[in-house]
Every structure is written in C-alpha cells, then in structure tokens.
Amino acid sequence: MCKVPHTELATTKKDFTTVCCFCNKVLTAHGEWTIPATPLHLDSSDTLSHTFCPDCVKKHYPFAVSEG
Ligand SMILES: [Zn+2]
C-alpha cells in the first residue's frame, strides 16, 4: 500500500518531502506534521520520503511505541 521508505536516500538529500503513508501529512521544516494545502505529486517519488507520523505510529504500530 505504500512504498518502502527511501531512508538511505533521504539522509543524503535535503530537498525531499517526508510524507506519512497513512494520513498523507507532511513533515514541515519546523518538525510539525500537517496536511499539505495542495495534493502531493506522488509520482515524483524522488523527492518523497514515505514514513509514518507519530500519530499513525501510535495508531497502527502501538507495539513499536514505548509507553514508558
Ligand atoms: Zn500519519
């Protein structure tokens, strides 16, 4: 349903967009997750880094979150 995150590529590129696979929110330069005003061009996967936002990690992968 979503592509494998290009983690290794992402670390070498600064002009990429980090997008959540589940809710399609994007990570802003301020470290905040927000819904983009305009739809992302998913075809341009070169500039997209698919991952999960904190909310979706908790929602879909609760076992991966340490509750302390
Ligand atoms: Zn999300």
N, CA, C, O and the ligand as a Tripos MOL2 file, in Angstrom:
@<TRIPOS>MOLECULE
protein
  273   271    69     0     0
PROTEIN
NO_CHARGES

@<TRIPOS>ATOM
      1 N           0.8220   -1.1940    0.0000 N.3       1 MET1
      2 CA          0.0000    0.0000    0.0000 C.3       1 MET1
      3 C           0.8550    1.2420    0.0000 C.2       1 MET1
      4 O           0.4310    2.2890   -0.4890 O.2       1 MET1
      5 N           2.0290    1.1470    0.5290 N.am      2 CYS2
      6 CA          2.9480    2.2660    0.4030 C.3       2 CYS2
      7 C           4.3320    1.7320    0.0670 C.2       2 CYS2
      8 O           4.6690    0.5830    0.3510 O.2       2 CYS2
      9 N           5.1010    2.5830   -0.5310 N.am      3 LYS3
     10 CA          6.4260    2.1550   -0.9580 C.3       3 LYS3
     11 C           7.3720    2.0620    0.2430 C.2       3 LYS3
     12 O           7.1640    2.6780    1.2880 O.2       3 LYS3
     13 N           8.3700    1.2980    0.0480 N.am      4 VAL4
     14 CA          9.3880    1.2000    1.0880 C.3       4 VAL4
     15 C          10.1070    2.5450    1.2000 C.2       4 VAL4
     16 O          10.5610    3.1040    0.2010 O.2       4 VAL4
     17 N          10.2020    3.0480    2.4090 N.am      5 PRO5
     18 CA         10.8560    4.3470    2.5870 C.3       5 PRO5
     19 C          12.2870    4.3320    2.0690 C.2       5 PRO5
     20 O          13.0530    3.3980    2.3070 O.2       5 PRO5
     21 N          12.6160    5.3940    1.3560 N.am      6 HIS6
     22 CA         13.9770    5.5120    0.8530 C.3       6 HIS6
     23 C          14.8470    6.1690    1.9130 C.2       6 HIS6
     24 O          15.3630    7.2740    1.7400 O.2       6 HIS6
     25 N          14.9830    5.4600    2.9880 N.am      7 THR7
     26 CA         15.6670    6.0250    4.1390 C.3       7 THR7
     27 C          17.1020    6.4180    3.8030 C.2       7 THR7
     28 O          17.5740    7.4920    4.1750 O.2       7 THR7
     29 N          17.7710    5.5360    3.1020 N.am      8 GLU8
     30 CA         19.1770    5.7970    2.8220 C.3       8 GLU8
     31 C          19.3380    6.9970    1.9060 C.2       8 GLU8
     32 O          20.2620    7.7950    2.0610 O.2       8 GLU8
     33 N          18.4240    7.1130    0.9440 N.am      9 LEU9
     34 CA         18.4840    8.2520    0.0450 C.3       9 LEU9
     35 C          18.1330    9.5330    0.7670 C.2       9 LEU9
     36 O          18.7200   10.5860    0.5210 O.2       9 LEU9
     37 N          17.1610    9.4280    1.6670 N.am     10 ALA10
     38 CA         16.6780   10.6100    2.3490 C.3      10 ALA10
     39 C          17.7740   11.2930    3.1560 C.2      10 ALA10
     40 O          17.7900   12.5150    3.3020 O.2      10 ALA10
     41 N          18.6770   10.4920    3.6700 N.am     11 THR11
     42 CA         19.7180   11.0640    4.5140 C.3      11 THR11
     43 C          20.7270   11.8690    3.7100 C.2      11 THR11
     44 O          21.5100   12.6400    4.2650 O.2      11 THR11
     45 N          20.6970   11.6800    2.3860 N.am     12 THR12
     46 CA         21.6770   12.3720    1.5690 C.3      12 THR12
     47 C          21.0460   13.5130    0.7860 C.2      12 THR12
     48 O          21.7270   14.2360    0.0590 O.2      12 THR12
     49 N          19.7380   13.6650    0.9450 N.am     13 LYS13
     50 CA         19.0570   14.7120    0.2060 C.3      13 LYS13
     51 C          18.3380   15.6430    1.1660 C.2      13 LYS13
     52 O          17.7810   15.2030    2.1720 O.2      13 LYS13
     53 N          18.3520   16.9080    0.8580 N.am     14 LYS14
     54 CA         17.7180   17.8710    1.7360 C.3      14 LYS14
     55 C          16.4260   18.4380    1.1400 C.2      14 LYS14
     56 O          15.6140   19.0450    1.8390 O.2      14 LYS14
     57 N          16.2570   18.2240   -0.1630 N.am     15 ASP15
     58 CA         15.0940   18.8040   -0.8230 C.3      15 ASP15
     59 C          13.9880   17.7840   -1.0100 C.2      15 ASP15
     60 O          13.2520   17.8210   -1.9960 O.2      15 ASP15
     61 N          13.8760   16.8750   -0.0570 N.am     16 PHE16
     62 CA         12.8320   15.8820   -0.1540 C.3      16 PHE16
     63 C          11.7020   16.2180    0.8150 C.2      16 PHE16
     64 O          11.8690   17.0110    1.7420 O.2      16 PHE16
     65 N          10.5640   15.6030    0.5800 N.am     17 THR17
     66 CA          9.4110   15.7950    1.4450 C.3      17 THR17
     67 C           9.1040   14.5080    2.1800 C.2      17 THR17
     68 O           8.9370   13.4520    1.5700 O.2      17 THR17
     69 N           9.0330   14.6060    3.4730 N.am     18 THR18
     70 CA          8.6790   13.4390    4.2710 C.3      18 THR18
     71 C           7.1680   13.3810    4.4070 C.2      18 THR18
     72 O           6.5460   14.3070    4.9280 O.2      18 THR18
     73 N           6.5830   12.2960    3.9390 N.am     19 VAL19
     74 CA          5.1330   12.1720    3.9370 C.3      19 VAL19
     75 C           4.7180   10.8920    4.6550 C.2      19 VAL19
     76 O           5.3720    9.8560    4.5380 O.2      19 VAL19
     77 N           3.6230   10.9850    5.3990 N.am     20 CYS20
     78 CA          3.1060    9.8350    6.1290 C.3      20 CYS20
     79 C           2.3150    8.9390    5.1810 C.2      20 CYS20
     80 O           1.4640    9.4160    4.4300 O.2      20 CYS20
     81 N           2.5980    7.6570    5.2190 N.am     21 CYS21
     82 CA          1.9190    6.7090    4.3460 C.3      21 CYS21
     83 C           0.4210    6.6220    4.6550 C.2      21 CYS21
     84 O          -0.3960    6.3900    3.7630 O.2      21 CYS21
     85 N           0.0810    6.8080    5.9070 N.am     22 PHE22
     86 CA         -1.2940    6.5700    6.3230 C.3      22 PHE22
     87 C          -2.1900    7.7900    6.1020 C.2      22 PHE22
     88 O          -3.2320    7.6860    5.4540 O.2      22 PHE22
     89 N          -1.7950    8.9270    6.6290 N.am     23 CYS23
     90 CA         -2.6840   10.0850    6.5930 C.3      23 CYS23
     91 C          -2.2070   11.1450    5.5970 C.2      23 CYS23
     92 O          -2.8680   12.1680    5.4160 O.2      23 CYS23
     93 N          -1.0710   10.9050    4.9570 N.am     24 ASN24
     94 CA         -0.5540   11.8090    3.9300 C.3      24 ASN24
     95 C          -0.1570   13.1770    4.4700 C.2      24 ASN24
     96 O          -0.0090   14.1310    3.7070 O.2      24 ASN24
     97 N           0.0110   13.2690    5.7650 N.am     25 LYS25
     98 CA          0.5520   14.5080    6.3000 C.3      25 LYS25
     99 C           2.0230   14.6040    5.9290 C.2      25 LYS25
    100 O           2.6990   13.5990    5.7060 O.2      25 LYS25
    101 N           2.4950   15.8340    5.8700 N.am     26 VAL26
    102 CA          3.8940   16.0460    5.5300 C.3      26 VAL26
    103 C           4.6150   16.6950    6.7080 C.2      26 VAL26
    104 O           4.0280   17.4510    7.4830 O.2      26 VAL26
    105 N           5.8850   16.3820    6.8150 N.am     27 LEU27
    106 CA          6.6930   16.9330    7.8910 C.3      27 LEU27
    107 C           7.2770   18.2650    7.4440 C.2      27 LEU27
    108 O           7.9930   18.3430    6.4460 O.2      27 LEU27
    109 N           6.9560   19.3140    8.2030 N.am     28 THR28
    110 CA          7.4260   20.6370    7.8430 C.3      28 THR28
    111 C           8.8320   20.8620    8.3700 C.2      28 THR28
    112 O           9.3640   20.0630    9.1420 O.2      28 THR28
    113 N           9.4110   21.9500    7.9430 N.am     29 ALA29
    114 CA         10.7560   22.2940    8.3910 C.3      29 ALA29
    115 C          10.7850   22.5830    9.8840 C.2      29 ALA29
    116 O          11.8420   22.5880   10.5150 O.2      29 ALA29
    117 N           9.6040   22.8220   10.4300 N.am     30 HIS30
    118 CA          9.5110   23.1100   11.8590 C.3      30 HIS30
    119 C           9.2930   21.8540   12.6810 C.2      30 HIS30
    120 O           9.1200   21.9160   13.8980 O.2      30 HIS30
    121 N           9.3030   20.7070   12.0020 N.am     31 GLY31
    122 CA          9.1280   19.4490   12.7030 C.3      31 GLY31
    123 C           7.6890   19.1560   13.0440 C.2      31 GLY31
    124 O           7.4020   18.3300   13.9110 O.2      31 GLY31
    125 N           6.7750   19.8370   12.3590 N.am     32 GLU32
    126 CA          5.3580   19.6130   12.6060 C.3      32 GLU32
    127 C           4.7400   18.8350   11.4470 C.2      32 GLU32
    128 O           5.1100   19.0200   10.2870 O.2      32 GLU32
    129 N           3.7930   17.9620   11.7820 N.am     33 TRP33
    130 CA          3.1030   17.1920   10.7580 C.3      33 TRP33
    131 C           1.8150   17.9130   10.3880 C.2      33 TRP33
    132 O           0.9890   18.2010   11.2550 O.2      33 TRP33
    133 N           1.6430   18.2020    9.1150 N.am     34 THR34
    134 CA          0.4700   18.9340    8.6790 C.3      34 THR34
    135 C          -0.0200   18.4130    7.3390 C.2      34 THR34
    136 O           0.7500   17.8760    6.5430 O.2      34 THR34
    137 N          -1.3110   18.5790    7.1050 N.am     35 ILE35
    138 CA         -1.8760   18.1750    5.8200 C.3      35 ILE35
    139 C          -1.5230   19.2290    4.7780 C.2      35 ILE35
    140 O          -1.7910   20.4130    4.9820 O.2      35 ILE35
    141 N          -0.9300   18.8160    3.6740 N.am     36 PRO36
    142 CA         -0.4990   19.7650    2.6540 C.3      36 PRO36
    143 C          -1.6710   20.5040    2.0290 C.2      36 PRO36
    144 O          -2.7390   19.9270    1.8280 O.2      36 PRO36
    145 N          -1.4720   21.7750    1.7230 N.am     37 ALA37
    146 CA         -2.5300   22.5830    1.1260 C.3      37 ALA37
    147 C          -2.8650   22.0960   -0.2720 C.2      37 ALA37
    148 O          -4.0050   22.1940   -0.7260 O.2      37 ALA37
    149 N          -1.8620   21.5760   -0.9370 N.am     38 THR38
    150 CA         -2.0730   21.0410   -2.2740 C.3      38 THR38
    151 C          -1.6680   19.5740   -2.2910 C.2      38 THR38
    152 O          -0.7380   19.1720   -1.5920 O.2      38 THR38
    153 N          -2.3620   18.7840   -3.0830 N.am     39 PRO39
    154 CA         -2.0360   17.3540   -3.1600 C.3      39 PRO39
    155 C          -0.5950   17.1330   -3.5920 C.2      39 PRO39
    156 O          -0.0650   17.8400   -4.4490 O.2      39 PRO39
    157 N           0.0180   16.1430   -2.9830 N.am     40 LEU40
    158 CA          1.3830   15.8200   -3.3510 C.3      40 LEU40
    159 C           1.4210   15.1110   -4.6920 C.2      40 LEU40
    160 O           0.5020   14.3790   -5.0610 O.2      40 LEU40
    161 N           2.4990   15.3460   -5.4030 N.am     41 HIS41
    162 CA          2.6910   14.6210   -6.6480 C.3      41 HIS41
    163 C           3.4230   13.3190   -6.3420 C.2      41 HIS41
    164 O           4.6520   13.2470   -6.3240 O.2      41 HIS41
    165 N           2.6110   12.3030   -6.1050 N.am     42 LEU42
    166 CA          3.1820   11.0460   -5.6490 C.3      42 LEU42
    167 C           4.0710   10.3960   -6.7090 C.2      42 LEU42
    168 O           4.8780    9.5180   -6.4030 O.2      42 LEU42
    169 N           3.9160   10.8290   -7.9360 N.am     43 ASP43
    170 CA          4.7530   10.2650   -8.9810 C.3      43 ASP43
    171 C           6.2060   10.6890   -8.8370 C.2      43 ASP43
    172 O           7.1240    9.9840   -9.2550 O.2      43 ASP43
    173 N           6.3910   11.8490   -8.2400 N.am     44 SER44
    174 CA          7.7560   12.3360   -8.0740 C.3      44 SER44
    175 C           8.3630   11.7370   -6.8130 C.2      44 SER44
    176 O           8.7290   12.4430   -5.8740 O.2      44 SER44
    177 N           8.4560   10.4330   -6.8240 N.am     45 SER45
    178 CA          8.9110    9.7300   -5.6320 C.3      45 SER45
    179 C          10.3580   10.0530   -5.2890 C.2      45 SER45
    180 O          10.8290    9.7430   -4.1950 O.2      45 SER45
    181 N          11.0580   10.6730   -6.2250 N.am     46 ASP46
    182 CA         12.4480   11.0270   -5.9560 C.3      46 ASP46
    183 C          12.5690   12.0340   -4.8280 C.2      46 ASP46
    184 O          13.5860   12.1080   -4.1390 O.2      46 ASP46
    185 N          11.5050   12.8060   -4.6560 N.am     47 THR47
    186 CA         11.5700   13.8480   -3.6410 C.3      47 THR47
    187 C          10.6880   13.5340   -2.4420 C.2      47 THR47
    188 O          10.4980   14.3630   -1.5510 O.2      47 THR47
    189 N          10.1530   12.3160   -2.4400 N.am     48 LEU48
    190 CA          9.2910   11.9360   -1.3330 C.3      48 LEU48
    191 C           9.9420   10.8680   -0.4760 C.2      48 LEU48
    192 O          10.5320    9.9120   -0.9800 O.2      48 LEU48
    193 N           9.8240   11.0490    0.8140 N.am     49 SER49
    194 CA         10.3050   10.0420    1.7390 C.3      49 SER49
    195 C           9.1130    9.5350    2.5370 C.2      49 SER49
    196 O           8.5950   10.2310    3.4110 O.2      49 SER49
    197 N           8.6870    8.3210    2.2280 N.am     50 HIS50
    198 CA          7.4980    7.7900    2.8820 C.3      50 HIS50
    199 C           7.8400    7.2240    4.2500 C.2      50 HIS50
    200 O           8.7500    6.4100    4.4050 O.2      50 HIS50
    201 N           7.0890    7.6780    5.2240 N.am     51 THR51
    202 CA          7.3050    7.2030    6.5820 C.3      51 THR51
    203 C           5.9830    7.2730    7.3310 C.2      51 THR51
    204 O           4.9220    7.3440    6.7100 O.2      51 THR51
    205 N           6.0360    7.2550    8.6330 N.am     52 PHE52
    206 CA          4.8180    7.3330    9.4230 C.3      52 PHE52
    207 C           4.9370    8.4770   10.4080 C.2      52 PHE52
    208 O           5.9730    8.6490   11.0500 O.2      52 PHE52
    209 N           3.8720    9.2640   10.5260 N.am     53 CYS53
    210 CA          3.8740   10.3290   11.5080 C.3      53 CYS53
    211 C           3.6500    9.7210   12.8960 C.2      53 CYS53
    212 O           3.1330    8.6100   13.0090 O.2      53 CYS53
    213 N           4.0310   10.4340   13.9360 N.am     54 PRO54
    214 CA          3.9070    9.9060   15.3020 C.3      54 PRO54
    215 C           2.5100    9.4110   15.6230 C.2      54 PRO54
    216 O           2.3590    8.3810   16.2810 O.2      54 PRO54
    217 N           1.4950   10.1150   15.1760 N.am     55 ASP55
    218 CA          0.1250    9.7100   15.4710 C.3      55 ASP55
    219 C          -0.2020    8.3610   14.8460 C.2      55 ASP55
    220 O          -0.8490    7.5200   15.4700 O.2      55 ASP55
    221 N           0.2430    8.1600   13.6290 N.am     56 CYS56
    222 CA         -0.0700    6.9180   12.9400 C.3      56 CYS56
    223 C           0.7830    5.7730   13.4720 C.2      56 CYS56
    224 O           0.3500    4.6210   13.4600 O.2      56 CYS56
    225 N           1.9650    6.0730   13.9280 N.am     57 VAL57
    226 CA          2.7820    5.0390   14.5620 C.3      57 VAL57
    227 C           2.0680    4.5150   15.7900 C.2      57 VAL57
    228 O           2.0100    3.3070   16.0230 O.2      57 VAL57
    229 N           1.5230    5.4360   16.5730 N.am     58 LYS58
    230 CA          0.7960    5.0350   17.7750 C.3      58 LYS58
    231 C          -0.4660    4.2660   17.4140 C.2      58 LYS58
    232 O          -0.8490    3.3110   18.0900 O.2      58 LYS58
    233 N          -1.1020    4.7040   16.3330 N.am     59 LYS59
    234 CA         -2.3810    4.1250   15.9410 C.3      59 LYS59
    235 C          -2.2230    2.7550   15.3060 C.2      59 LYS59
    236 O          -2.9910    1.8340   15.5870 O.2      59 LYS59
    237 N          -1.2230    2.6300   14.4510 N.am     60 HIS60
    238 CA         -1.0810    1.4030   13.6740 C.3      60 HIS60
    239 C          -0.0080    0.4710   14.2180 C.2      60 HIS60
    240 O          -0.0490   -0.7410   14.0060 O.2      60 HIS60
    241 N           0.9400    1.0530   14.9140 N.am     61 TYR61
    242 CA          2.0350    0.2370   15.4540 C.3      61 TYR61
    243 C           2.2500    0.5220   16.9380 C.2      61 TYR61
    244 O           3.3320    0.9470   17.3420 O.2      61 TYR61
    245 N           1.2260    0.2890   17.7400 N.am     62 PRO62
    246 CA          1.3340    0.5990   19.1670 C.3      62 PRO62
    247 C           2.4440   -0.1930   19.8460 C.2      62 PRO62
    248 O           3.0020    0.2330   20.8580 O.2      62 PRO62
    249 N           2.7500   -1.3430   19.2770 N.am     63 PHE63
    250 CA          3.7940   -2.1560   19.8830 C.3      63 PHE63
    251 C           5.1750   -1.5520   19.6930 C.2      63 PHE63
    252 O           6.1300   -1.9250   20.3730 O.2      63 PHE63
    253 N           5.2680   -0.6010   18.7460 N.am     64 ALA64
    254 CA          6.5600   -0.0040   18.4490 C.3      64 ALA64
    255 C           6.7990    1.2390   19.3080 C.2      64 ALA64
    256 O           7.8870    1.8150   19.3020 O.2      64 ALA64
    257 N           5.7790    1.6330   20.0330 N.am     65 VAL65
    258 CA          5.8910    2.8480   20.8380 C.3      65 VAL65
    259 C           6.0740    2.4730   22.3020 C.2      65 VAL65
    260 O           5.3190    1.6910   22.8790 O.2      65 VAL65
    261 N           7.0730    3.0460   22.8500 N.am     66 SER66
    262 CA          7.3120    2.8080   24.2680 C.3      66 SER66
    263 C           6.4490    3.7400   25.1030 C.2      66 SER66
    264 O           6.5860    4.9610   25.0270 O.2      66 SER66
    265 N           5.5880    3.1800   25.8730 N.am     67 GLU67
    266 CA          4.6920    3.9990   26.6850 C.3      67 GLU67
    267 C           5.3490    4.4190   28.0000 C.2      67 GLU67
    268 O           4.7340    5.0720   28.8420 O.2      67 GLU67
    269 N           6.5820    4.0370   28.1470 N.am     68 GLY68
    270 CA          7.2890    4.3950   29.3700 C.3      68 GLY68
    271 C           6.9970    3.4110   30.4740 C.2      68 GLY68
    272 O           7.5110    3.5570   31.5830 O.2      68 GLY68
    273 ZN          0.0270    9.8050    9.7050 Zn       69 ZN69
@<TRIPOS>BOND
     1     1     2 1
     2     2     3 1
     3     3     4 2
     4     3     5 am
     5     5     6 1
     6     6     7 1
     7     7     8 2
     8     7     9 am
     9     9    10 1
    10    10    11 1
    11    11    12 2
    12    11    13 am
    13    13    14 1
    14    14    15 1
    15    15    16 2
    16    15    17 am
    17    17    18 1
    18    18    19 1
    19    19    20 2
    20    19    21 am
    21    21    22 1
    22    22    23 1
    23    23    24 2
    24    23    25 am
    25    25    26 1
    26    26    27 1
    27    27    28 2
    28    27    29 am
    29    29    30 1
    30    30    31 1
    31    31    32 2
    32    31    33 am
    33    33    34 1
    34    34    35 1
    35    35    36 2
    36    35    37 am
    37    37    38 1
    38    38    39 1
    39    39    40 2
    40    39    41 am
    41    41    42 1
    42    42    43 1
    43    43    44 2
    44    43    45 am
    45    45    46 1
    46    46    47 1
    47    47    48 2
    48    47    49 am
    49    49    50 1
    50    50    51 1
    51    51    52 2
    52    51    53 am
    53    53    54 1
    54    54    55 1
    55    55    56 2
    56    55    57 am
    57    57    58 1
    58    58    59 1
    59    59    60 2
    60    59    61 am
    61    61    62 1
    62    62    63 1
    63    63    64 2
    64    63    65 am
    65    65    66 1
    66    66    67 1
    67    67    68 2
    68    67    69 am
    69    69    70 1
    70    70    71 1
    71    71    72 2
    72    71    73 am
    73    73    74 1
    74    74    75 1
    75    75    76 2
    76    75    77 am
    77    77    78 1
    78    78    79 1
    79    79    80 2
    80    79    81 am
    81    81    82 1
    82    82    83 1
    83    83    84 2
    84    83    85 am
    85    85    86 1
    86    86    87 1
    87    87    88 2
    88    87    89 am
    89    89    90 1
    90    90    91 1
    91    91    92 2
    92    91    93 am
    93    93    94 1
    94    94    95 1
    95    95    96 2
    96    95    97 am
    97    97    98 1
    98    98    99 1
    99    99   100 2
   100    99   101 am
   101   101   102 1
   102   102   103 1
   103   103   104 2
   104   103   105 am
   105   105   106 1
   106   106   107 1
   107   107   108 2
   108   107   109 am
   109   109   110 1
   110   110   111 1
   111   111   112 2
   112   111   113 am
   113   113   114 1
   114   114   115 1
   115   115   116 2
   116   115   117 am
   117   117   118 1
   118   118   119 1
   119   119   120 2
   120   119   121 am
   121   121   122 1
   122   122   123 1
   123   123   124 2
   124   123   125 am
   125   125   126 1
   126   126   127 1
   127   127   128 2
   128   127   129 am
   129   129   130 1
   130   130   131 1
   131   131   132 2
   132   131   133 am
   133   133   134 1
   134   134   135 1
   135   135   136 2
   136   135   137 am
   137   137   138 1
   138   138   139 1
   139   139   140 2
   140   139   141 am
   141   141   142 1
   142   142   143 1
   143   143   144 2
   144   143   145 am
   145   145   146 1
   146   146   147 1
   147   147   148 2
   148   147   149 am
   149   149   150 1
   150   150   151 1
   151   151   152 2
   152   151   153 am
   153   153   154 1
   154   154   155 1
   155   155   156 2
   156   155   157 am
   157   157   158 1
   158   158   159 1
   159   159   160 2
   160   159   161 am
   161   161   162 1
   162   162   163 1
   163   163   164 2
   164   163   165 am
   165   165   166 1
   166   166   167 1
   167   167   168 2
   168   167   169 am
   169   169   170 1
   170   170   171 1
   171   171   172 2
   172   171   173 am
   173   173   174 1
   174   174   175 1
   175   175   176 2
   176   175   177 am
   177   177   178 1
   178   178   179 1
   179   179   180 2
   180   179   181 am
   181   181   182 1
   182   182   183 1
   183   183   184 2
   184   183   185 am
   185   185   186 1
   186   186   187 1
   187   187   188 2
   188   187   189 am
   189   189   190 1
   190   190   191 1
   191   191   192 2
   192   191   193 am
   193   193   194 1
   194   194   195 1
   195   195   196 2
   196   195   197 am
   197   197   198 1
   198   198   199 1
   199   199   200 2
   200   199   201 am
   201   201   202 1
   202   202   203 1
   203   203   204 2
   204   203   205 am
   205   205   206 1
   206   206   207 1
   207   207   208 2
   208   207   209 am
   209   209   210 1
   210   210   211 1
   211   211   212 2
   212   211   213 am
   213   213   214 1
   214   214   215 1
   215   215   216 2
   216   215   217 am
   217   217   218 1
   218   218   219 1
   219   219   220 2
   220   219   221 am
   221   221   222 1
   222   222   223 1
   223   223   224 2
   224   223   225 am
   225   225   226 1
   226   226   227 1
   227   227   228 2
   228   227   229 am
   229   229   230 1
   230   230   231 1
   231   231   232 2
   232   231   233 am
   233   233   234 1
   234   234   235 1
   235   235   236 2
   236   235   237 am
   237   237   238 1
   238   238   239 1
   239   239   240 2
   240   239   241 am
   241   241   242 1
   242   242   243 1
   243   243   244 2
   244   243   245 am
   245   245   246 1
   246   246   247 1
   247   247   248 2
   248   247   249 am
   249   249   250 1
   250   250   251 1
   251   251   252 2
   252   251   253 am
   253   253   254 1
   254   254   255 1
   255   255   256 2
   256   255   257 am
   257   257   258 1
   258   258   259 1
   259   259   260 2
   260   259   261 am
   261   261   262 1
   262   262   263 1
   263   263   264 2
   264   263   265 am
   265   265   266 1
   266   266   267 1
   267   267   268 2
   268   267   269 am
   269   269   270 1
   270   270   271 1
   271   271   272 2
@<TRIPOS>SUBSTRUCTURE
     1 MET1         2 RESIDUE 1 A MET
     2 CYS2         6 RESIDUE 1 A CYS
     3 LYS3        10 RESIDUE 1 A LYS
     4 VAL4        14 RESIDUE 1 A VAL
     5 PRO5        18 RESIDUE 1 A PRO
     6 HIS6        22 RESIDUE 1 A HIS
     7 THR7        26 RESIDUE 1 A THR
     8 GLU8        30 RESIDUE 1 A GLU
     9 LEU9        34 RESIDUE 1 A LEU
    10 ALA10       38 RESIDUE 1 A ALA
    11 THR11       42 RESIDUE 1 A THR
    12 THR12       46 RESIDUE 1 A THR
    13 LYS13       50 RESIDUE 1 A LYS
    14 LYS14       54 RESIDUE 1 A LYS
    15 ASP15       58 RESIDUE 1 A ASP
    16 PHE16       62 RESIDUE 1 A PHE
    17 THR17       66 RESIDUE 1 A THR
    18 THR18       70 RESIDUE 1 A THR
    19 VAL19       74 RESIDUE 1 A VAL
    20 CYS20       78 RESIDUE 1 A CYS
    21 CYS21       82 RESIDUE 1 A CYS
    22 PHE22       86 RESIDUE 1 A PHE
    23 CYS23       90 RESIDUE 1 A CYS
    24 ASN24       94 RESIDUE 1 A ASN
    25 LYS25       98 RESIDUE 1 A LYS
    26 VAL26      102 RESIDUE 1 A VAL
    27 LEU27      106 RESIDUE 1 A LEU
    28 THR28      110 RESIDUE 1 A THR
    29 ALA29      114 RESIDUE 1 A ALA
    30 HIS30      118 RESIDUE 1 A HIS
    31 GLY31      122 RESIDUE 1 A GLY
    32 GLU32      126 RESIDUE 1 A GLU
    33 TRP33      130 RESIDUE 1 A TRP
    34 THR34      134 RESIDUE 1 A THR
    35 ILE35      138 RESIDUE 1 A ILE
    36 PRO36      142 RESIDUE 1 A PRO
    37 ALA37      146 RESIDUE 1 A ALA
    38 THR38      150 RESIDUE 1 A THR
    39 PRO39      154 RESIDUE 1 A PRO
    40 LEU40      158 RESIDUE 1 A LEU
    41 HIS41      162 RESIDUE 1 A HIS
    42 LEU42      166 RESIDUE 1 A LEU
    43 ASP43      170 RESIDUE 1 A ASP
    44 SER44      174 RESIDUE 1 A SER
    45 SER45      178 RESIDUE 1 A SER
    46 ASP46      182 RESIDUE 1 A ASP
    47 THR47      186 RESIDUE 1 A THR
    48 LEU48      190 RESIDUE 1 A LEU
    49 SER49      194 RESIDUE 1 A SER
    50 HIS50      198 RESIDUE 1 A HIS
    51 THR51      202 RESIDUE 1 A THR
    52 PHE52      206 RESIDUE 1 A PHE
    53 CYS53      210 RESIDUE 1 A CYS
    54 PRO54      214 RESIDUE 1 A PRO
    55 ASP55      218 RESIDUE 1 A ASP
    56 CYS56      222 RESIDUE 1 A CYS
    57 VAL57      226 RESIDUE 1 A VAL
    58 LYS58      230 RESIDUE 1 A LYS
    59 LYS59      234 RESIDUE 1 A LYS
    60 HIS60      238 RESIDUE 1 A HIS
    61 TYR61      242 RESIDUE 1 A TYR
    62 PRO62      246 RESIDUE 1 A PRO
    63 PHE63      250 RESIDUE 1 A PHE
    64 ALA64      254 RESIDUE 1 A ALA
    65 VAL65      258 RESIDUE 1 A VAL
    66 SER66      262 RESIDUE 1 A SER
    67 GLU67      266 RESIDUE 1 A GLU
    68 GLY68      270 RESIDUE 1 A GLY
    69 ZN69       273 GROUP 0 **** ****
